[in-house]
């Protein structure tokens, strides 16, 4: 009995020591696990940020910085599907418009100033065009110098106004300053026209097609009709100066009826002021 009590006391001390060591080790393991989990969360956040950045880069045109053809196609398909879900039995499908805008005249800029300057002009113009559309609209480059604008909840008249505004923006756009002499930085008189010609074609869902493919084909036909109309007007006026006529959209009968709407060709003065 006399030996049992000290043995039990010694055993208690040893157990307490072992328990303390185990508790300290468990706490260190928990801290290490928490630190590792925190590091993994930071790493995952970094990877997610990089993936988002790569996704943004993949959806942007590398020259102009606006949306590319792939992103525009996905956006148009998504908007068409969204309108199909919103359609109620017996009601008309909510309208969706697209504007196909082609800008001509960059060949002369390339020939005179080189490809780098021409790309800089195109990039500057593309950024300028993005200011002319709403935040809900999607503008991008579909190839060369051809832009596409997806206009949710917009009919023919609204799309015509957007097309007209974009055409005027092209004609008003001030090219990069090629007229400054590096020796004499005093600015020389600027030309009254920038030599760029804008043409637009409009198509509206559901009148011109219920799916992206026929809708884009209708817009392309409208663009071709507008270009032909502009060419006829240039021949009629006897003007051989490139860019003297800009086929721009204007609200009117052509924007209110008929499939595959084209846009009217209007003479654009050299100096244009926004009303």
C-alpha positions as CSV (number, residue, x, y, z in Angstrom):
1,X,0.0,0.0,0.0
2,X,2.9,2.3,0.8
3,X,4.4,1.7,-2.7
4,X,1.0,2.0,-4.5
5,X,0.4,5.6,-3.7
6,X,3.8,6.9,-5.0
7,X,3.4,4.8,-8.1
8,X,0.0,6.2,-8.8
9,X,1.3,9.7,-8.2
10,X,4.2,9.1,-10.5
11,X,1.9,7.6,-13.1
12,X,-0.3,10.7,-12.9
13,X,2.6,12.9,-13.4
14,X,3.8,10.9,-16.4
15,X,0.3,10.8,-17.9
16,X,-0.1,14.6,-17.4
17,X,3.3,15.1,-19.1
18,X,2.4,12.9,-22.0
19,X,-1.0,14.5,-22.3
20,X,0.7,18.0,-22.4
21,X,3.1,16.9,-25.0
22,X,0.4,15.3,-27.1
23,X,-1.8,18.5,-26.7
24,X,1.1,20.7,-27.7
25,X,1.8,18.6,-30.8
26,X,-1.9,18.5,-31.7
27,X,-2.0,22.3,-31.5
28,X,1.0,22.6,-33.7
29,X,-0.5,20.2,-36.2
30,X,-3.7,22.2,-36.2
31,X,-1.8,25.5,-36.7
32,X,0.2,23.9,-39.5
33,X,-3.0,22.6,-41.1
34,X,-4.6,26.0,-40.8
35,X,-1.6,27.7,-42.3
36,X,-1.5,25.1,-45.1
37,X,-5.2,25.6,-45.8
38,X,-4.8,29.4,-45.8
39,X,-1.9,29.0,-48.3
40,X,-4.0,26.7,-50.5
41,X,-6.9,29.2,-50.4
42,X,-4.5,32.0,-51.5
43,X,-3.1,29.8,-54.2
44,X,-6.6,28.9,-55.4
45,X,-7.5,32.6,-55.4
46,X,-4.4,33.4,-57.5
47,X,-5.2,30.6,-59.9
48,X,-8.8,31.7,-60.2
49,X,-7.6,35.3,-60.9
50,X,-5.2,34.0,-63.6
51,X,-7.9,31.9,-65.2
52,X,-10.3,34.9,-65.2
53,X,-7.5,37.0,-66.8
54,X,-6.8,34.3,-69.4
55,X,-10.6,34.1,-70.1
56,X,-10.7,37.9,-70.6
57,X,-7.7,37.8,-72.9
58,X,-9.2,34.9,-74.9
59,X,-12.4,36.9,-75.4
60,X,-10.6,40.1,-76.6
61,X,-9.2,41.0,-80.0
62,X,-5.4,41.4,-79.5
63,X,-5.2,44.4,-81.8
64,X,-8.2,46.5,-80.8
65,X,-8.9,45.3,-77.3
66,X,-12.7,44.9,-78.1
67,X,-14.6,41.6,-77.9
68,X,-13.6,39.0,-80.5
69,X,-15.7,37.0,-82.9
70,X,-15.9,34.0,-80.5
71,X,-17.2,36.1,-77.6
72,X,-19.7,37.8,-79.9
73,X,-21.0,34.5,-81.2
74,X,-21.5,33.2,-77.6
75,X,-23.2,36.4,-76.6
76,X,-25.6,36.3,-79.5
77,X,-26.5,32.6,-78.8
78,X,-27.0,33.4,-75.1
79,X,-29.3,36.4,-75.9
80,X,-31.3,34.3,-78.3
81,X,-31.8,31.5,-75.8
82,X,-32.7,34.1,-73.1
83,X,-35.4,35.5,-75.3
84,X,-36.8,32.1,-76.0
85,X,-37.1,31.5,-72.3
86,X,-38.8,34.8,-71.8
87,X,-41.4,34.2,-74.5
88,X,-44.9,33.6,-73.2
89,X,-47.5,31.6,-75.1
90,X,-49.4,33.7,-77.6
91,X,-46.9,36.7,-77.2
92,X,-44.3,38.0,-79.6
93,X,-40.6,37.1,-78.9
94,X,-38.8,40.1,-77.3
95,X,-36.8,41.9,-80.0
96,X,-33.0,41.6,-80.4
97,X,-31.1,43.5,-83.0
98,X,-27.6,43.3,-84.5
99,X,-25.7,45.9,-86.4
100,X,-22.9,44.9,-88.8
101,X,-20.6,47.8,-89.4
102,X,-17.8,47.8,-92.0
103,X,-15.1,50.5,-92.1
104,X,-13.2,51.0,-95.4
105,X,-10.3,53.2,-96.0
106,X,-7.5,51.6,-94.0
107,X,-5.7,50.5,-97.1
108,X,-4.8,54.1,-97.8
109,X,-3.6,54.6,-94.2
110,X,-1.5,51.4,-94.4
111,X,0.0,52.5,-97.8
112,X,0.9,55.9,-96.5
113,X,1.9,55.3,-92.9
114,X,2.6,51.6,-92.6
115,X,0.8,48.7,-90.8
116,X,1.8,49.7,-87.3
117,X,0.2,53.1,-87.7
118,X,-2.9,51.6,-89.4
119,X,-3.3,49.1,-86.5
120,X,-3.0,52.0,-84.0
121,X,-5.7,53.9,-85.9
122,X,-8.0,50.8,-85.9
123,X,-7.4,50.3,-82.2
124,X,-8.2,54.0,-81.4
125,X,-11.3,53.9,-83.6
126,X,-12.5,50.6,-82.0
127,X,-12.2,52.2,-78.5
128,X,-14.1,55.2,-79.8
129,X,-17.0,53.1,-81.1
130,X,-17.4,51.4,-77.7
131,X,-18.4,54.8,-76.3
132,X,-21.3,55.1,-78.7
133,X,-23.1,52.0,-77.4
134,X,-24.8,51.2,-74.1
135,X,-23.3,49.1,-71.4
136,X,-25.8,46.4,-72.0
137,X,-24.8,46.3,-75.7
138,X,-21.8,44.2,-76.9
139,X,-19.5,45.6,-79.6
140,X,-16.6,43.6,-81.0
141,X,-14.5,42.9,-84.1
142,X,-15.6,40.0,-86.3
143,X,-12.7,40.3,-88.7
144,X,-10.6,42.8,-90.6
145,X,-12.3,46.1,-90.1
146,X,-15.8,44.7,-89.6
147,X,-17.6,45.3,-86.3
148,X,-20.7,43.6,-84.9
149,X,-22.9,45.1,-82.2
150,X,-25.4,42.9,-80.3
151,X,-28.3,45.1,-79.0
152,X,-30.6,43.4,-76.4
153,X,-34.2,44.6,-76.1
154,X,-33.8,46.8,-79.2
155,X,-36.0,47.0,-82.3
156,X,-35.3,48.2,-85.8
157,X,-35.7,51.9,-85.1
158,X,-33.4,51.8,-82.1
159,X,-30.8,49.7,-84.0
160,X,-31.0,52.3,-86.9
161,X,-30.2,55.1,-84.5
162,X,-27.2,53.1,-83.1
163,X,-26.0,52.3,-86.6
164,X,-26.3,56.0,-87.6
165,X,-24.4,57.0,-84.5
166,X,-21.6,54.6,-85.2
167,X,-21.3,55.7,-88.8
168,X,-21.1,59.3,-87.7
169,X,-18.5,58.4,-85.1
170,X,-16.3,56.8,-87.9
171,X,-16.6,59.9,-90.1
172,X,-15.9,62.3,-87.1
173,X,-13.1,60.2,-85.8
174,X,-9.8,62.2,-85.8
175,X,-7.0,60.0,-87.0
176,X,-3.7,59.9,-85.2
177,X,-1.8,63.1,-85.7
178,X,0.4,62.4,-88.8
179,X,0.6,66.1,-89.7
180,X,3.0,67.2,-87.0
181,X,6.6,67.9,-88.1
182,X,9.1,66.5,-85.5
183,X,11.3,69.5,-86.1
184,X,8.5,72.1,-86.1
185,X,5.9,70.7,-83.6
186,X,3.4,73.5,-84.6
187,X,0.3,71.8,-85.8
188,X,-0.5,72.1,-89.4
189,X,-4.1,72.4,-90.8
190,X,-6.0,69.2,-90.6
191,X,-7.8,67.7,-93.6
192,X,-11.6,68.1,-93.5
193,X,-12.2,64.3,-94.0
194,X,-10.4,61.3,-92.6
195,X,-10.8,59.1,-95.7
196,X,-12.8,56.4,-93.8
197,X,-16.1,55.1,-95.1
198,X,-18.6,53.4,-92.8
199,X,-21.4,51.1,-93.9
200,X,-23.9,49.4,-91.6
201,X,-26.5,46.6,-92.0
202,X,-29.2,45.8,-89.5
203,X,-31.1,42.6,-88.7
204,X,-33.8,42.1,-86.0
205,X,-35.0,39.0,-84.2
206,X,-37.6,37.6,-84.9
207,X,-38.4,39.4,-88.2
208,X,-35.1,38.6,-89.9
209,X,-34.5,35.2,-88.2
210,X,-35.0,33.3,-85.0
211,X,-31.5,32.0,-84.6
212,X,-28.0,33.5,-84.7
213,X,-27.1,32.1,-88.1
214,X,-30.0,33.5,-90.1
215,X,-29.9,36.7,-88.1
216,X,-26.2,37.3,-89.1
217,X,-26.9,36.4,-92.7
218,X,-29.7,39.0,-92.8
219,X,-27.4,41.6,-91.4
220,X,-24.7,40.7,-94.0
221,X,-27.3,41.0,-96.8
222,X,-28.3,44.4,-95.4
223,X,-24.7,45.5,-95.3
224,X,-24.2,44.5,-98.9
225,X,-27.3,46.4,-99.9
226,X,-26.1,49.5,-98.1
227,X,-22.7,49.3,-99.7
228,X,-24.3,49.0,-103.2
229,X,-26.6,52.0,-102.4
230,X,-23.6,54.0,-101.3
231,X,-21.7,53.1,-104.5
232,X,-24.7,54.2,-106.6
233,X,-24.9,57.5,-104.8
234,X,-21.2,58.1,-105.2
235,X,-21.5,57.5,-109.0
236,X,-24.6,59.7,-109.1
237,X,-22.7,62.6,-107.4
238,X,-19.7,62.1,-109.6
239,X,-17.4,62.1,-106.5
240,X,-14.4,59.8,-106.8
241,X,-13.1,60.9,-103.4
242,X,-13.0,58.0,-101.1
243,X,-15.0,58.6,-97.9
244,X,-17.1,61.4,-99.3
245,X,-20.2,59.4,-98.8
246,X,-21.0,57.4,-95.6
247,X,-23.9,55.0,-95.8
248,X,-25.4,55.6,-92.3
249,X,-28.6,54.2,-90.7
250,X,-31.4,56.6,-90.4
251,X,-34.9,56.0,-88.9
252,X,-37.4,55.7,-91.6
253,X,-39.4,53.2,-93.7
254,X,-36.3,51.0,-94.3
255,X,-35.9,50.7,-90.5
256,X,-39.5,49.9,-89.8
257,X,-40.6,47.3,-92.3
258,X,-39.2,44.5,-94.4
259,X,-36.7,41.7,-93.6
260,X,-33.0,42.2,-93.8
261,X,-33.1,45.9,-93.4
262,X,-30.4,48.0,-95.1
263,X,-29.5,51.5,-94.2
264,X,-29.7,54.7,-96.1
265,X,-26.7,56.4,-97.7
266,X,-26.3,60.0,-96.7
267,X,-23.8,62.6,-97.7
268,X,-21.5,63.5,-94.8
269,X,-19.9,67.0,-94.6
270,X,-16.2,67.3,-93.9
271,X,-16.9,68.9,-90.5
272,X,-19.6,67.3,-88.4
273,X,-20.9,68.5,-85.1
274,X,-23.0,66.5,-82.7
275,X,-26.4,68.0,-82.2
